[in-house]
Amino acid sequence: MNSIRKAPGKLVILGEFAVVEPGCGALVAAMDRYVIVQAADLGIGGGVAVSSELIAGTVDLDSDRSVAARQLPHIASAVAIARQWLDCPDRGVGLTITSQLHERGVKLGLGSSGAVTAAVVDAVTAAWGAPVDRTTLFRLALIATARLTTSGSGVDVAAAVFGGWLSYRSPDRQAIVELAAADLHSAVHAEWPGHVIAAVAPPPERLLVGWTGAPAATTAQIGRLASGDRTRDEIVRRFRESSEECVDATIGLLTPATASCCGSAPAGAGLGEHVRQFRNLLCELDRATAMGIFTERLNALCAAAETSGAAAKPSGAGGGDCGIALAGSSVDVAGLGRSWLHAGIRPLDVDVAPPTVNAADIALPTTTSF
């Protein structure tokens, strides 16, 4: 059987860095650029043949484990989780992967790791005749990414699976990985304490995205938060507390999404001031830790947006990748785009990806807890 599946990228609107702590929250929007996966069932012993514009030729992940670990870890982990879920450790699959989250092989900072993991799990299980529902897909894909590193929050996986605008609280990935090592099915069906995914209605502002042209190393940036230094740890703790207050206040402005997920926030419930507040929190964290969140181009992106009347901030780990601006109806969007281009920032032609399910269908298990 053959299948084709796609998963969107994402941009974190609020909550980056803090959301990696289990139970902490973020506001995220899925973006309408996709990782597209074509999967063909190769039967027992058929290997895992992967072809993509991001690699030279076709690679068999079963026969070349070093390539799998070095170049394609998320794809290899996604196939492994599908095999384990369906109890078919030797079943083969051919994968053709196309990414709209890269340009000329360079990532745009739109959550490509989470998107490719979700799309591969989705495509492979469908090609093997056992497609999974959205909640199961999210949990399998998150476990697949957490087996590689527990530092990621999983917010990119949530956006890739559910689309639209989401409120997200991260689960304890280490506990989930340990539970999955003992029994994958139990881990998927267990309650994940502190974990929340909820669709929310979009704000009234238009979301604009600028790419700095410089890829950032998200895992490395997150790793810089942990130091063991008591003073630095206290700075990070205070940042997380302030982030939680900002995210909670912002989510409170957004009405719960309607069943069709096509509502909008109440008139006047704009997010601009909350975006500015969170940018200030990131500035304080950057000054105190010298993490390099704000680069020259990200500063220019924010300054140009503010001059135009929009609210702006880096999105994600900073140090490159993308910045966002929320623009009200009075903002000259074309003029802001020209200002960004003059500063070496490329406006991306993207929009928020539509939800993949109705808001009421984002169901989380409430059975066995850790």
Residue frames as qw, qx, qy, qz and C-alpha x, y, z in Angstrom:
[[0.000, 0.889, 0.457, 0.000, 0.00, 0.00, 0.00],
 [0.399, 0.277, -0.017, 0.874, 1.15, 3.56, -0.69],
 [0.216, -0.845, -0.451, 0.188, 0.34, 6.70, 1.26],
 [0.324, 0.458, -0.030, 0.828, 1.07, 10.42, 1.16],
 [0.416, -0.782, -0.421, 0.195, 0.98, 12.54, 4.30],
 [0.328, 0.561, -0.115, 0.751, 2.09, 16.07, 5.16],
 [0.501, -0.657, -0.425, 0.370, 2.75, 18.00, 8.35],
 [0.163, 0.919, 0.054, 0.355, 3.06, 21.78, 8.77],
 [0.480, 0.210, -0.416, 0.743, 5.85, 23.75, 10.37],
 [0.407, -0.782, -0.458, 0.112, 5.39, 26.03, 13.35],
 [0.235, 0.517, -0.247, 0.785, 6.30, 29.32, 14.97],
 [0.408, -0.478, -0.629, 0.458, 6.24, 29.88, 18.71],
 [0.030, -0.804, -0.235, -0.546, 4.31, 33.06, 19.44],
 [0.319, -0.725, 0.363, -0.491, 4.97, 33.14, 23.19],
 [0.872, -0.400, 0.202, -0.198, 6.63, 30.85, 25.71],
 [0.792, 0.424, -0.382, 0.218, 9.90, 29.75, 24.11],
 [0.253, 0.435, -0.685, 0.527, 12.59, 28.52, 26.52],
 [0.450, -0.238, 0.542, -0.668, 10.07, 28.29, 29.39],
 [0.862, 0.090, -0.076, -0.494, 7.97, 25.63, 27.64],
 [0.596, 0.332, -0.726, 0.080, 10.80, 23.11, 27.79],
 [0.127, -0.200, 0.768, -0.595, 10.12, 22.79, 31.52],
 [0.207, -0.325, -0.908, -0.162, 7.42, 20.13, 32.08],
 [0.114, -0.678, -0.658, 0.307, 4.06, 21.75, 32.76],
 [0.066, -0.536, 0.026, 0.841, 5.03, 25.15, 31.34],
 [0.529, 0.646, 0.540, -0.111, 3.05, 26.66, 28.51],
 [0.198, -0.243, 0.432, 0.846, 3.36, 28.29, 25.11],
 [0.574, 0.645, 0.270, -0.425, 1.22, 29.74, 22.34],
 [0.347, -0.237, 0.722, 0.550, 2.12, 28.29, 18.95],
 [0.634, 0.566, 0.060, -0.524, 0.85, 28.64, 15.39],
 [0.713, 0.083, 0.618, 0.321, 1.26, 26.01, 12.70],
 [0.135, 0.639, -0.289, -0.700, 2.52, 27.47, 9.41],
 [0.824, 0.445, 0.248, -0.249, 1.40, 26.52, 5.92],
 [0.405, 0.618, -0.664, -0.113, 4.73, 25.18, 4.77],
 [0.932, -0.169, 0.155, -0.280, 4.92, 21.42, 4.95],
 [0.146, -0.399, 0.893, 0.151, 7.05, 18.34, 5.08],
 [0.826, 0.235, -0.093, -0.503, 5.50, 15.92, 2.58],
 [0.302, -0.357, 0.884, 0.009, 6.16, 12.17, 2.88],
 [0.808, 0.215, -0.326, -0.441, 5.31, 9.49, 0.34],
 [0.412, -0.383, 0.807, -0.177, 5.53, 5.99, 1.80],
 [0.765, 0.223, -0.465, -0.386, 5.43, 2.63, 0.01],
 [0.825, -0.356, 0.397, -0.188, 5.17, -0.70, 1.82],
 [0.374, 0.591, -0.701, -0.140, 8.22, -2.84, 0.93],
 [0.917, -0.123, -0.333, -0.181, 7.15, -5.87, 2.94],
 [0.799, -0.564, 0.183, 0.099, 9.11, -7.96, 5.43],
 [0.746, -0.229, 0.328, 0.533, 12.85, -7.51, 5.06],
 [0.496, 0.742, 0.305, 0.333, 12.47, -4.70, 2.54],
 [0.497, -0.025, -0.118, 0.859, 14.64, -2.22, 4.42],
 [0.011, -0.865, -0.337, 0.371, 14.01, 1.51, 4.88],
 [0.514, 0.260, 0.343, 0.742, 14.87, 3.34, 1.66],
 [0.059, -0.842, -0.283, 0.455, 14.88, 7.12, 2.05],
 [0.458, 0.313, 0.314, 0.770, 15.24, 9.67, -0.72],
 [0.103, -0.898, -0.316, 0.287, 15.06, 13.43, -0.29],
 [0.434, 0.812, -0.027, 0.390, 16.44, 16.59, -1.81],
 [0.359, -0.868, 0.294, -0.176, 18.28, 17.07, 1.49],
 [0.666, -0.417, 0.596, 0.165, 20.49, 14.00, 0.98],
 [0.274, 0.528, -0.650, -0.472, 22.49, 12.60, -1.91],
 [0.387, 0.103, -0.882, -0.247, 20.90, 9.57, -3.53],
 [0.783, -0.382, -0.244, -0.426, 18.86, 6.97, -1.65],
 [0.009, -0.453, 0.774, -0.443, 19.86, 5.73, 1.80],
 [0.740, -0.281, -0.583, -0.185, 18.80, 2.43, 3.38],
 [0.329, -0.689, 0.364, -0.534, 18.55, 3.15, 7.09],
 [0.947, -0.272, 0.110, -0.132, 18.53, -0.53, 8.02],
 [0.907, 0.191, -0.042, 0.374, 21.84, -1.25, 6.32],
 [0.425, 0.419, -0.193, 0.779, 23.59, 2.04, 7.08],
 [0.475, -0.722, -0.474, 0.165, 22.92, 2.79, 10.74],
 [0.449, -0.302, -0.070, 0.838, 25.68, 5.42, 10.89],
 [0.008, 0.269, 0.378, 0.886, 23.88, 7.57, 8.29],
 [0.411, -0.636, -0.600, -0.258, 20.61, 7.07, 10.14],
 [0.549, -0.615, -0.355, 0.440, 22.12, 8.28, 13.39],
 [0.399, -0.266, 0.084, 0.874, 24.17, 11.10, 11.89],
 [0.014, -0.030, -0.396, -0.917, 22.08, 12.57, 9.06],
 [0.485, -0.280, -0.486, -0.671, 18.50, 11.29, 9.45],
 [0.073, 0.024, -0.857, 0.509, 17.90, 10.62, 13.15],
 [0.463, 0.163, 0.357, -0.795, 14.32, 11.86, 13.27],
 [0.705, 0.243, -0.419, -0.518, 13.31, 9.79, 10.25],
 [0.455, 0.168, -0.866, 0.122, 14.97, 6.69, 11.68],
 [0.096, 0.031, 0.738, -0.667, 13.33, 7.20, 15.06],
 [0.591, 0.186, 0.064, -0.782, 9.92, 7.74, 13.44],
 [0.697, 0.196, -0.614, -0.315, 10.16, 4.48, 11.48],
 [0.283, 0.123, -0.876, 0.371, 11.35, 2.65, 14.59],
 [0.314, 0.069, 0.555, -0.767, 8.38, 3.88, 16.63],
 [0.708, 0.206, -0.194, -0.647, 5.95, 2.82, 13.87],
 [0.585, 0.198, -0.785, -0.046, 7.52, -0.63, 13.76],
 [0.085, 0.040, -0.820, 0.564, 7.29, -0.96, 17.52],
 [0.479, 0.101, 0.268, -0.830, 3.70, 0.29, 17.65],
 [0.803, 0.242, -0.205, -0.505, 2.58, -2.24, 15.02],
 [0.728, -0.340, 0.595, -0.022, 4.90, -5.00, 16.23],
 [0.854, 0.489, 0.134, 0.112, 6.57, -5.44, 12.84],
 [0.440, -0.749, 0.290, 0.401, 10.29, -4.91, 13.48],
 [0.482, -0.171, 0.644, 0.569, 11.43, -6.14, 10.05],
 [0.457, 0.721, 0.519, 0.031, 8.81, -4.53, 7.82],
 [0.437, -0.071, 0.269, 0.855, 10.26, -2.33, 5.11],
 [0.219, 0.869, 0.386, -0.221, 9.17, 1.01, 3.70],
 [0.496, 0.261, 0.249, 0.790, 10.27, 3.32, 0.94],
 [0.118, -0.825, -0.341, 0.435, 10.14, 7.02, 1.83],
 [0.398, 0.437, 0.238, 0.770, 10.31, 10.03, -0.48],
 [0.300, -0.721, -0.404, 0.476, 10.51, 13.22, 1.55],
 [0.284, 0.580, 0.206, 0.735, 10.04, 16.79, 0.35],
 [0.359, -0.563, -0.437, 0.603, 10.53, 19.73, 2.69],
 [0.138, 0.806, 0.258, 0.515, 9.07, 23.20, 2.25],
 [0.525, -0.846, -0.049, 0.082, 10.72, 24.10, 5.58],
 [0.612, -0.375, 0.331, 0.613, 14.15, 24.33, 3.93],
 [0.508, 0.852, -0.005, -0.123, 15.52, 26.46, 1.13],
 [0.543, 0.666, -0.490, 0.146, 18.59, 25.25, -0.74],
 [0.742, -0.017, -0.608, 0.282, 19.16, 22.79, 2.08],
 [0.132, 0.186, -0.476, 0.849, 19.06, 25.46, 4.81],
 [0.210, -0.564, -0.787, 0.137, 16.37, 25.20, 7.47],
 [0.042, -0.624, -0.203, -0.754, 14.08, 28.20, 7.90],
 [0.017, 0.096, -0.636, 0.765, 13.50, 27.67, 11.62],
 [0.606, -0.128, -0.147, -0.771, 9.91, 26.46, 11.21],
 [0.681, -0.236, 0.570, -0.395, 10.12, 23.25, 13.25],
 [0.624, 0.398, -0.576, -0.346, 11.30, 20.84, 10.57],
 [0.101, 0.234, -0.941, 0.222, 12.31, 18.12, 13.05],
 [0.415, 0.179, 0.680, -0.577, 8.86, 17.83, 14.57],
 [0.646, 0.454, -0.065, -0.610, 7.16, 18.05, 11.19],
 [0.495, 0.397, -0.738, -0.229, 9.22, 15.32, 9.54],
 [0.062, -0.099, 0.934, -0.338, 8.79, 13.01, 12.53],
 [0.518, 0.299, 0.504, -0.623, 5.01, 13.43, 12.54],
 [0.630, 0.499, -0.258, -0.536, 4.70, 13.09, 8.78],
 [0.322, 0.352, -0.874, -0.086, 6.83, 9.93, 8.66],
 [0.218, 0.054, 0.881, -0.416, 4.91, 8.21, 11.48],
 [0.569, 0.419, 0.269, -0.654, 1.63, 9.19, 9.80],
 [0.579, 0.516, -0.454, -0.439, 2.69, 8.01, 6.33],
 [0.183, 0.309, -0.933, 0.032, 4.33, 4.76, 7.44],
 [0.336, 0.130, 0.814, -0.456, 1.45, 3.56, 9.61],
 [0.633, 0.486, 0.120, -0.591, -0.97, 4.35, 6.77],
 [0.472, 0.510, -0.648, -0.312, 1.20, 2.54, 4.19],
 [0.101, 0.157, -0.968, 0.166, 1.24, -0.50, 6.45],
 [0.427, -0.362, -0.701, -0.441, -2.55, -0.48, 6.60],
 [0.488, -0.552, -0.603, 0.305, -2.90, 0.74, 10.20],
 [0.119, 0.581, -0.003, 0.805, -3.37, 4.53, 10.20],
 [0.356, -0.350, -0.640, 0.584, -3.53, 6.19, 13.61],
 [0.078, -0.904, -0.405, -0.107, -5.76, 8.95, 14.98],
 [0.210, 0.824, -0.151, 0.504, -4.37, 12.44, 15.65],
 [0.538, -0.751, 0.291, -0.249, -3.83, 12.00, 19.39],
 [0.933, -0.162, 0.259, 0.192, -2.02, 8.70, 18.93],
 [0.667, 0.585, 0.022, 0.461, 0.04, 10.22, 16.12],
 [0.068, -0.884, 0.232, -0.401, 1.09, 13.11, 18.36],
 [0.711, -0.603, 0.342, -0.117, 2.11, 10.82, 21.17],
 [0.927, 0.100, 0.212, 0.293, 4.06, 8.42, 18.97],
 [0.509, 0.705, -0.037, 0.492, 5.86, 11.30, 17.25],
 [0.273, -0.862, 0.270, -0.330, 6.68, 12.99, 20.54],
 [0.855, -0.399, 0.325, 0.064, 8.12, 9.78, 21.96],
 [0.835, 0.375, 0.130, 0.382, 10.15, 9.33, 18.78],
 [0.258, 0.809, -0.163, 0.502, 11.68, 12.81, 19.17],
 [0.523, -0.755, 0.283, -0.276, 12.15, 12.47, 22.94],
 [0.961, -0.124, 0.146, 0.198, 14.14, 9.26, 22.42],
 [0.638, 0.516, -0.045, 0.570, 16.68, 11.40, 20.58],
 [0.229, 0.173, -0.373, 0.882, 16.66, 14.24, 23.13],
 [0.241, -0.663, -0.693, 0.150, 14.34, 15.17, 25.96],
 [0.225, -0.295, -0.116, 0.921, 15.33, 18.84, 25.74],
 [0.157, -0.187, -0.468, -0.850, 12.67, 19.65, 23.15],
 [0.386, 0.049, 0.482, -0.785, 9.22, 20.54, 24.47],
 [0.267, 0.307, 0.904, 0.129, 7.24, 18.83, 21.71],
 [0.273, 0.650, 0.259, -0.660, 5.46, 22.04, 20.75],
 [0.218, 0.440, -0.585, -0.646, 6.64, 21.57, 17.15],
 [0.020, -0.096, -0.985, -0.144, 5.14, 18.07, 17.08],
 [0.197, 0.541, 0.666, -0.474, 1.82, 19.40, 18.39],
 [0.294, 0.630, -0.100, -0.712, 1.64, 22.03, 15.66],
 [0.137, 0.297, -0.816, -0.477, 2.62, 19.46, 13.02],
 [0.012, 0.228, 0.973, -0.014, -0.16, 17.10, 14.07],
 [0.075, 0.645, 0.681, -0.338, -3.04, 19.45, 14.95],
 [0.261, 0.470, 0.372, 0.756, -2.40, 22.63, 12.93],
 [0.215, -0.842, -0.358, -0.342, -3.97, 26.02, 13.62],
 [0.063, -0.650, 0.399, -0.644, -3.40, 28.08, 16.77],
 [0.782, -0.271, -0.558, 0.058, -2.68, 26.03, 19.89],
 [0.391, -0.739, 0.399, -0.377, -2.20, 26.47, 23.59],
 [0.843, 0.162, -0.499, 0.117, 0.37, 23.90, 24.70],
 [0.476, -0.723, 0.445, -0.228, 1.85, 22.67, 27.97],
 [0.504, 0.467, -0.726, -0.025, 4.75, 20.28, 27.78],
 [0.925, -0.334, -0.116, -0.137, 4.76, 16.85, 29.40],
 [0.477, -0.669, 0.565, 0.076, 7.64, 15.24, 31.29],
 [0.717, 0.519, -0.409, -0.221, 9.48, 13.73, 28.32],
 [0.115, 0.455, -0.858, 0.211, 11.98, 11.80, 30.43],
 [0.515, -0.017, 0.710, -0.479, 9.20, 10.04, 32.33],
 [0.788, 0.429, 0.055, -0.438, 7.40, 9.27, 29.06],
 [0.504, 0.570, -0.643, -0.084, 10.54, 7.82, 27.45],
 [0.113, -0.304, 0.888, -0.325, 11.13, 5.60, 30.48],
 [0.661, 0.176, 0.527, -0.504, 7.51, 4.39, 30.44],
 [0.739, 0.541, -0.190, -0.354, 7.68, 3.76, 26.67],
 [0.225, 0.528, -0.819, 0.021, 10.86, 1.72, 27.12],
 [0.321, -0.063, 0.877, -0.353, 8.87, -0.65, 29.32],
 [0.330, 0.477, 0.814, 0.017, 5.62, -0.64, 27.32],
 [0.077, 0.041, 0.333, 0.939, 4.98, 1.69, 24.37],
 [0.279, -0.510, -0.656, -0.482, 1.23, 1.09, 24.31],
 [0.447, -0.652, -0.514, 0.333, 0.92, 1.90, 28.00],
 [0.320, -0.308, -0.005, 0.896, 2.91, 5.09, 27.49],
 [0.046, -0.220, -0.490, -0.842, 0.68, 6.24, 24.63],
 [0.418, -0.559, -0.608, -0.378, -2.55, 5.55, 26.52],
 [0.462, -0.397, -0.529, 0.591, -1.38, 6.88, 29.91],
 [0.076, -0.976, -0.204, -0.028, -2.32, 10.23, 31.34],
 [0.594, 0.283, -0.146, 0.738, 0.58, 12.67, 30.91],
 [0.338, -0.753, -0.409, 0.389, 0.49, 14.89, 34.02],
 [0.188, -0.663, 0.043, 0.723, 0.61, 18.62, 33.34],
 [0.233, -0.017, 0.659, 0.715, 0.27, 18.15, 29.59],
 [0.375, 0.662, 0.451, -0.467, -2.29, 20.23, 27.69],
 [0.166, 0.036, 0.565, 0.807, -3.06, 20.79, 24.01],
 [0.245, 0.670, 0.601, -0.360, -6.00, 23.04, 23.23],
 [0.325, 0.458, 0.453, 0.692, -7.05, 24.78, 20.03],
 [0.070, -0.634, -0.322, 0.700, -7.58, 28.53, 20.43],
 [0.442, 0.824, 0.348, 0.066, -9.08, 31.09, 18.11],
 [0.587, 0.255, 0.061, 0.766, -6.66, 33.34, 16.18],
 [0.170, -0.581, -0.245, 0.757, -6.07, 36.94, 17.29],
 [0.419, 0.841, 0.285, -0.189, -7.29, 39.85, 15.16],
 [0.043, -0.802, 0.426, 0.417, -3.78, 40.87, 14.11],
 [0.843, 0.494, -0.208, -0.044, -2.04, 39.57, 11.00],
 [0.766, -0.478, 0.342, 0.260, 0.96, 37.34, 11.69],
 [0.527, 0.800, -0.287, 0.000, 4.03, 38.38, 9.70],
 [0.892, -0.302, 0.217, 0.256, 7.24, 36.35, 9.53],
 [0.323, 0.872, -0.367, -0.020, 10.76, 37.47, 8.68],
 [0.966, -0.062, 0.003, 0.252, 13.69, 35.11, 8.09],
 [0.280, -0.871, 0.297, 0.273, 17.14, 36.29, 9.10],
 [0.687, 0.616, -0.383, -0.048, 18.88, 33.91, 6.68],
 [0.128, 0.507, -0.788, 0.323, 20.91, 32.40, 9.51],
 [0.776, -0.272, -0.536, -0.188, 19.92, 28.95, 10.86],
 [0.324, -0.622, 0.496, -0.511, 19.98, 28.58, 14.64],
 [0.455, 0.070, -0.879, 0.127, 20.87, 25.50, 16.68],
 [0.587, -0.549, -0.139, -0.579, 17.78, 25.11, 18.87],
 [0.884, -0.312, -0.328, 0.115, 19.05, 22.21, 20.99],
 [0.581, 0.129, -0.291, 0.749, 22.30, 24.03, 21.70],
 [0.134, -0.502, 0.044, -0.854, 20.43, 27.20, 22.68],
 [0.752, -0.508, -0.204, -0.367, 18.18, 25.30, 25.07],
 [0.849, -0.108, -0.359, 0.371, 21.22, 23.56, 26.54],
 [0.308, 0.385, -0.258, 0.831, 22.65, 26.96, 27.51],
 [0.512, -0.639, -0.101, -0.565, 19.82, 27.42, 30.00],
 [0.895, -0.424, -0.126, 0.057, 21.24, 24.71, 32.27],
 [0.317, 0.754, -0.422, 0.390, 24.38, 25.79, 34.06],
 [0.752, -0.274, -0.501, 0.329, 24.45, 24.54, 37.64],
 [0.235, 0.188, -0.260, 0.917, 25.27, 28.11, 38.65],
 [0.095, -0.538, -0.735, 0.402, 22.93, 29.18, 41.44],
 [0.079, 0.513, 0.067, -0.852, 22.60, 32.79, 40.28],
 [0.222, 0.162, -0.640, -0.717, 21.95, 31.83, 36.67],
 [0.175, -0.300, -0.935, -0.076, 19.44, 29.17, 37.71],
 [0.004, 0.565, 0.550, -0.615, 17.55, 31.79, 39.73],
 [0.171, 0.396, -0.264, -0.863, 17.43, 34.06, 36.67],
 [0.254, -0.030, -0.837, -0.484, 15.97, 31.23, 34.60],
 [0.108, -0.422, -0.859, 0.268, 13.45, 30.39, 37.32],
 [0.106, 0.559, 0.282, -0.773, 12.19, 33.99, 37.43],
 [0.214, 0.258, -0.540, -0.772, 12.01, 34.06, 33.64],
 [0.193, -0.208, -0.932, -0.224, 9.83, 30.95, 33.63],
 [0.020, -0.535, -0.677, 0.505, 7.50, 32.43, 36.24],
 [0.165, 0.530, -0.030, -0.831, 7.12, 35.63, 34.20],
 [0.183, 0.116, -0.771, -0.599, 6.66, 33.61, 31.01],
 [0.085, -0.370, -0.923, 0.065, 3.85, 31.63, 32.62],
 [0.081, 0.601, 0.423, -0.673, 2.09, 34.84, 33.66],
 [0.189, 0.444, -0.351, -0.803, 2.40, 36.30, 30.16],
 [0.179, -0.010, -0.893, -0.414, 1.27, 33.12, 28.38],
 [0.024, -0.449, -0.851, 0.271, -1.66, 32.56, 30.74],
 [0.150, 0.594, 0.224, -0.758, -2.85, 36.16, 30.29],
 [0.205, 0.335, -0.562, -0.728, -2.57, 35.83, 26.53],
 [0.137, -0.174, -0.954, -0.202, -4.46, 32.55, 26.33],
 [0.056, 0.515, 0.674, -0.527, -7.13, 34.16, 28.50],
 [0.222, 0.491, -0.102, -0.836, -7.68, 36.75, 25.77],
 [0.306, 0.171, -0.754, -0.556, -8.27, 34.12, 23.12],
 [0.773, -0.053, 0.221, -0.593, -11.69, 32.55, 23.28],
 [0.582, -0.097, 0.804, 0.074, -11.77, 28.75, 23.07],
 [0.134, 0.197, -0.669, -0.704, -11.81, 27.80, 19.42],
 [0.746, 0.152, 0.122, -0.637, -15.16, 26.88, 17.97],
 [0.850, 0.021, 0.525, -0.030, -15.83, 23.36, 16.74],
 [0.751, 0.626, 0.128, 0.169, -14.68, 24.42, 13.28],
 [0.646, -0.372, 0.086, 0.661, -11.57, 26.18, 14.67],
 [0.371, 0.454, 0.345, 0.733, -12.35, 29.14, 12.41],
 [0.231, -0.910, -0.340, 0.058, -13.35, 31.71, 15.01],
 [0.412, 0.519, -0.211, 0.719, -11.37, 34.81, 15.89],
 [0.337, -0.249, -0.573, 0.704, -10.58, 36.54, 19.11],
 [0.008, -0.840, -0.510, 0.188, -13.03, 39.11, 20.48],
 [0.318, 0.807, 0.082, 0.491, -12.73, 42.62, 19.09],
 [0.179, -0.880, 0.267, -0.350, -9.96, 44.51, 20.86],
 [0.853, -0.442, 0.276, 0.028, -8.38, 41.35, 22.25],
 [0.618, 0.697, -0.344, 0.119, -5.12, 41.93, 20.42],
 [0.914, -0.279, -0.086, 0.283, -1.89, 40.26, 21.42],
 [0.460, 0.732, -0.166, 0.473, 0.50, 43.09, 20.62],
 [0.282, -0.788, 0.363, -0.409, 1.23, 44.19, 24.17],
 [0.897, -0.324, 0.295, -0.053, 1.77, 40.60, 25.26],
 [0.846, 0.399, 0.001, 0.355, 4.23, 40.07, 22.41],
 [0.186, 0.794, -0.277, 0.509, 6.10, 43.20, 23.50],
 [0.629, -0.641, 0.329, -0.291, 6.07, 42.02, 27.11],
 [0.965, -0.091, 0.207, 0.130, 7.54, 38.67, 26.14],
 [0.639, 0.618, -0.132, 0.438, 10.18, 40.31, 23.96],
 [0.152, -0.805, 0.357, -0.449, 11.26, 42.30, 27.02],
 [0.851, -0.408, 0.309, -0.119, 11.45, 39.08, 29.04],
 [0.914, 0.268, 0.075, 0.296, 13.67, 37.55, 26.35],
 [0.310, 0.794, -0.229, 0.471, 15.86, 40.69, 26.36],
 [0.481, -0.718, 0.380, -0.330, 16.32, 40.43, 30.12],
 [0.951, -0.148, 0.266, 0.047, 17.16, 36.73, 29.87],
 [0.765, 0.529, -0.025, 0.367, 19.62, 37.40, 27.06],
 [0.061, 0.836, -0.316, 0.444, 21.39, 40.18, 28.95],
 [0.641, -0.597, 0.398, -0.272, 21.65, 38.08, 32.10],
 [0.897, -0.107, 0.424, 0.059, 22.86, 34.89, 30.41],
 [0.051, 0.656, -0.553, -0.511, 24.64, 36.09, 27.24],
 [0.698, 0.166, 0.697, -0.009, 22.86, 33.34, 25.29],
 [0.083, -0.220, 0.573, 0.785, 22.82, 35.31, 22.06],
 [0.359, 0.544, 0.741, -0.162, 19.05, 35.21, 21.58],
 [0.313, 0.903, 0.165, -0.244, 19.00, 38.59, 19.86],
 [0.647, 0.054, 0.352, 0.674, 21.19, 38.98, 16.80],
 [0.060, -0.297, 0.147, 0.942, 21.76, 42.16, 14.82],
 [0.212, -0.152, -0.659, -0.706, 19.13, 41.15, 12.28],
 [0.318, -0.539, -0.779, 0.037, 16.57, 40.09, 14.89],
 [0.192, -0.526, -0.304, 0.770, 17.03, 43.46, 16.60],
 [0.062, 0.157, -0.377, -0.911, 16.53, 45.17, 13.23],
 [0.237, -0.348, -0.825, -0.378, 13.42, 43.08, 12.56],
 [0.275, -0.621, -0.654, 0.334, 11.89, 44.12, 15.87],
 [0.148, -0.446, -0.069, 0.880, 12.86, 47.77, 15.50],
 [0.106, -0.020, -0.556, -0.824, 11.37, 48.06, 12.01],
 [0.278, -0.475, -0.813, -0.188, 8.16, 46.40, 13.14],
 [0.259, -0.612, -0.506, 0.550, 7.79, 48.69, 16.12],
 [0.071, -0.274, 0.179, 0.942, 8.40, 51.75, 13.93],
 [0.230, -0.166, -0.675, -0.682, 5.54, 50.58, 11.71],
 [0.564, -0.259, 0.168, -0.766, 3.23, 50.06, 14.69],
 [0.870, -0.047, -0.458, -0.177, 3.49, 46.26, 14.82],
 [0.608, -0.631, 0.445, -0.186, 4.62, 44.19, 17.83],
 [0.771, 0.450, -0.451, 0.002, 7.59, 41.91, 17.18],
 [0.596, -0.599, 0.528, -0.088, 9.93, 39.38, 18.79],
 [0.176, 0.374, -0.889, -0.197, 12.21, 36.48, 17.90],
 [0.888, -0.079, -0.023, -0.452, 10.38, 33.18, 17.51],
 [0.952, 0.050, -0.267, 0.142, 11.90, 30.07, 19.01],
 [0.792, -0.387, -0.106, 0.460, 15.41, 29.84, 20.38],
 [0.029, 0.974, -0.126, -0.185, 16.72, 32.98, 18.70],
 [0.513, -0.481, 0.559, 0.440, 20.30, 33.32, 17.54],
 [0.032, 0.164, -0.714, -0.680, 18.97, 33.36, 13.96],
 [0.119, 0.420, 0.898, 0.060, 16.01, 31.70, 12.24],
 [0.034, -0.611, -0.524, -0.593, 12.82, 33.78, 12.26],
 [0.025, 0.171, 0.451, -0.876, 11.18, 36.70, 13.96],
 [0.017, 0.595, 0.775, 0.213, 7.49, 37.45, 14.01],
 [0.066, 0.022, 0.130, -0.989, 5.37, 40.59, 14.01],
 [0.090, 0.591, 0.796, -0.096, 1.69, 40.96, 14.83],
 [0.076, 0.013, 0.225, 0.971, 0.29, 43.74, 12.69],
 [0.273, 0.559, 0.594, -0.511, -3.03, 45.50, 13.18],
 [0.499, 0.681, 0.511, 0.162, -5.10, 46.95, 10.36],
 [0.064, 0.985, -0.034, -0.158, -3.28, 50.30, 10.49],
 [0.540, -0.509, 0.515, 0.428, 0.16, 48.80, 9.79],
 [0.551, 0.694, -0.319, -0.338, 1.66, 49.33, 6.32],
 [0.903, -0.156, 0.393, 0.075, 2.58, 45.69, 5.75],
 [0.759, 0.567, 0.068, 0.313, 4.22, 46.34, 2.38],
 [0.089, 0.887, -0.294, 0.344, 6.30, 49.14, 3.87],
 [0.664, -0.579, 0.459, -0.114, 7.39, 46.92, 6.76],
 [0.934, 0.164, 0.265, 0.173, 8.42, 44.26, 4.25],
 [0.527, 0.757, -0.114, 0.369, 10.60, 46.77, 2.44],
 [0.265, -0.825, 0.405, -0.292, 12.21, 47.82, 5.73],
 [0.864, -0.296, 0.408, 0.001, 12.95, 44.21, 6.54],
 [0.847, 0.434, 0.125, 0.281, 14.50, 43.61, 3.13],
 [0.222, 0.876, -0.242, 0.353, 16.68, 46.71, 3.57],
 [0.458, -0.680, 0.514, -0.252, 17.95, 45.19, 6.86],
 [0.231, 0.381, -0.890, -0.097, 18.73, 41.84, 5.21],
 [0.398, 0.092, 0.810, -0.420, 15.59, 40.13, 6.50],
 [0.199, -0.045, -0.749, -0.631, 13.43, 38.22, 4.07],
 [0.604, 0.024, 0.312, -0.733, 9.65, 38.38, 4.58],
 [0.122, -0.003, 0.982, 0.144, 8.28, 34.85, 4.24],
 [0.532, -0.040, -0.332, -0.778, 5.11, 34.26, 2.26],
 [0.271, -0.130, -0.940, 0.162, 3.44, 32.08, 4.89],
 [0.524, -0.406, -0.048, -0.747, 0.15, 31.94, 6.73],
 [0.462, -0.251, 0.731, -0.435, -1.25, 29.92, 9.60],
 [0.244, 0.026, -0.918, -0.312, -1.99, 26.34, 8.54],
 [0.660, -0.311, -0.168, -0.663, -5.60, 25.24, 9.02],
 [0.552, -0.331, 0.672, -0.366, -6.43, 22.87, 11.88],
 [0.271, 0.178, -0.899, -0.293, -6.33, 19.19, 10.96],
 [0.264, -0.396, -0.877, 0.069, -9.17, 18.29, 13.36],
 [0.323, -0.759, -0.269, -0.498, -12.07, 20.03, 15.06],
 [0.070, -0.585, 0.513, -0.625, -11.18, 21.59, 18.39],
 [0.769, -0.324, 0.265, -0.483, -13.46, 19.20, 20.26],
 [0.970, 0.162, -0.178, -0.026, -11.62, 16.23, 18.75],
 [0.334, 0.569, -0.614, 0.435, -8.29, 16.99, 20.44],
 [0.834, -0.475, -0.070, -0.271, -8.82, 14.30, 23.06],
 [0.177, 0.574, -0.732, 0.320, -6.16, 13.36, 25.58],
 [0.680, -0.187, -0.710, 0.001, -6.20, 10.03, 27.43],
 [0.364, -0.601, 0.343, -0.623, -7.12, 10.07, 31.10],
 [0.930, -0.162, -0.322, -0.076, -6.26, 6.51, 32.08],
 [0.840, -0.329, -0.159, 0.401, -3.13, 5.25, 33.79],
 [0.040, 0.969, -0.201, 0.137, -0.86, 8.03, 35.06],
 [0.499, 0.526, -0.604, 0.332, 2.84, 7.85, 35.81]]
